Amino acid sequence: MQLPIQIRSCNGCTECCGGWLEGQILDHVLKPGSPCKYKLDTGCGIYDRRPDHPCKTYLCQWSFDLSIPEWMKPDKVKVICTTHKIDRYVILELRECGQPMPIEVLHWMFIMFIDRKILNVRYQVNGLWYYLSHEKDLDKEIDAQMAEWPNATDCKPVKS
């Protein structure tokens, strides 16, 4: 699998290691509420021998998508942006990192959705999950595959 070219540098940001994502890193299970034990103040303590999944293959959308503003760097807004694919649908996920979603991030997301620059978005507000979609068939696909998404059992569609 060829990964997209990273446009922006993490430059000290380690939100993806902070216990908001899920995976196995050597002998450590990474899950919400359980930060990676190899995370240091200066970055990754096992960078040279970090595993492919989730470390090398995790794609922080902010790092390679210039449509996401610079000010939305995950360590600044405490929100991780990731994309997921369900069949032919691409869904942008905005996940809180230990504090409520900033209103500025929600404002950006809603403007992008209204302008149809984002077709599908799954977002977290105060720990609860919601999604918006311009694609009418996506609701059925999400319902069918909901169990595969981390913390998705409480994901609620927002009806227009």
C-alpha positions, 0 to 999 in steps of 0.5 A: 500500500502506498501512503499519501505524501505527508505535506505538513510535519507532526513537529512535536504533535503526538495526539495520535499516540495519546490514547484516542485511537485503537491498535496494538503497539508491540506489547501495548494495547492502544485504546481510548483512555490508554495512551501509548506507553512508548510516547515521550515528551519529545515524540516516539521512544521506539520510532525506529522499530515502531510497527506498521499498524497503527504507527506507520500506516495511520494517516492524520488527515491534517498532515496531508490535506491542505483543505484542513486549516493550519490552525487545526493541527491536532495538538492545538485543537485537541481533535484528530482528523482521519478518513475512513472508507466504507465501500465507495464512501469516504468519511471524514472523522473528527475525534475529540482528544480529551476535551470537548470539540472546539466551536471553531472546529465545528464551525469549519466542519459545518461550513465545509459540509454546507459548501459540499467540500465534505460529503460525509462526516462523523464527528464527536461532541462531548463524547457522543458521535454524530454523522452527516451525509449528502449521500442518501445511501450512506445511512444504510451502509453505516448501519450495516458496518457500524460495529466495525467503527471504534465507539460507533454504537452510539453514533447518531445520524443528524437529519436535515 
